[in-house]
Amino acid sequence: MKRTVTLFCSGLISLTAAAAPIELVMQKGMTITATTKEGTVAIAAGAGLERTYTWEGASRSATLLAREERWDGSLGAYYPGPGEHWAEHKGITRGVLEEGQQPSVCSVAQFRTPPPQG
């Protein structure tokens, strides 16, 4: 059975304006690892918009495309996953990839732990 994996990476990390006008989450050398009941995937940022996705002992790469307009609030990068662009591994032959920051109106105070009661 062939499966398509859609990966979406979002965060509140910003790059300097001089680096790029797009709002990426990852910088070269960063790795984000996520584990679910289906398994673990690691996303590593390479040079520019190159990303490497590793799961179950195999790695596949793609070079994302910078968004020119906001899409769903994000001005990040994407890869539409045309066709079956990856060699098959565990039924996965393509990735529909997305990376970008999501605007937030919350404040740091919302994340503070309240003092103990009593």
C-alpha positions in Angstrom: 0.0 0.0 0.0 1.3 3.4 -0.9 0.9 6.2 1.6 1.4 10.0 1.4 2.8 11.8 4.3 1.9 15.4 5.0 4.3 17.1 7.3 3.6 20.5 8.8 6.2 22.3 10.9 5.3 25.5 12.6 6.8 27.6 15.4 7.6 31.0 16.7 11.2 31.2 15.8 12.1 34.1 13.5 15.1 34.7 11.2 16.6 38.2 10.7 15.1 40.2 7.9 18.5 40.2 6.1 18.4 36.3 5.9 15.1 36.0 4.0 11.7 37.7 3.7 10.0 34.4 4.4 9.1 33.3 7.9 10.8 29.9 8.4 10.8 27.8 11.6 14.1 26.0 11.1 17.7 27.2 10.5 20.6 25.2 9.0 21.7 22.5 11.5 18.4 22.3 13.4 16.5 19.0 13.8 13.0 18.6 15.0 11.9 15.1 16.0 8.3 14.0 16.4 7.0 10.7 17.8 3.4 9.4 17.4 1.8 5.9 17.6 2.8 5.4 13.9 6.5 6.0 14.6 9.2 8.7 14.7 10.2 11.2 12.1 13.1 13.6 12.2 13.3 16.7 10.1 16.7 18.2 9.6 17.4 21.7 8.0 20.1 21.9 5.5 21.4 24.8 3.5 18.7 27.3 2.4 15.4 25.5 2.0 16.7 21.9 1.9 15.1 19.6 4.4 15.8 15.9 5.1 13.1 13.7 6.6 14.2 10.5 8.3 11.9 7.7 9.5 12.4 4.0 10.2 16.1 3.9 9.0 15.7 5.8 5.8 16.1 9.5 4.8 14.5 11.4 1.9 15.2 15.1 1.0 13.4 17.9 -0.7 14.1 21.6 -1.4 11.1 23.6 -0.3 9.8 26.6 -2.3 9.4 30.0 -0.6 5.9 31.3 -0.4 5.3 34.6 -2.2 2.0 35.3 -0.4 0.5 34.2 2.9 -1.3 30.9 2.8 -3.4 30.0 5.9 -1.6 32.7 7.8 1.9 31.5 6.9 4.6 33.1 4.8 6.9 30.1 5.0 7.9 27.5 2.5 6.3 24.4 1.0 6.8 21.4 -1.3 3.7 20.2 -3.1 5.0 16.6 -3.5 4.4 16.2 -7.2 4.0 12.6 -8.3 5.9 9.9 -6.5 9.2 11.8 -6.1 10.8 9.6 -3.4 12.0 6.0 -3.6 9.5 3.9 -1.7 10.2 3.2 2.0 7.6 1.6 4.2 4.9 2.5 1.6 5.8 6.2 1.4 6.7 7.6 -2.0 6.0 11.3 -1.7 5.9 14.1 0.9 3.6 17.1 0.9 5.7 19.4 3.0 5.0 22.7 4.8 7.1 24.9 7.1 6.1 28.3 8.5 5.3 30.4 11.5 1.8 30.9 12.7 0.9 34.3 14.0 -0.1 34.3 17.6 -1.8 36.9 19.8 -0.9 35.2 23.1 1.4 36.6 25.7 4.2 35.1 27.7 2.0 35.4 30.8 -0.3 32.8 29.4 2.5 30.2 29.5 3.6 30.8 33.1 2.8 28.2 35.7 0.5 29.6 38.4 1.8 29.7 42.0 0.8 26.7 44.2 -2.4 27.2 46.1 -2.7 26.6 49.8 
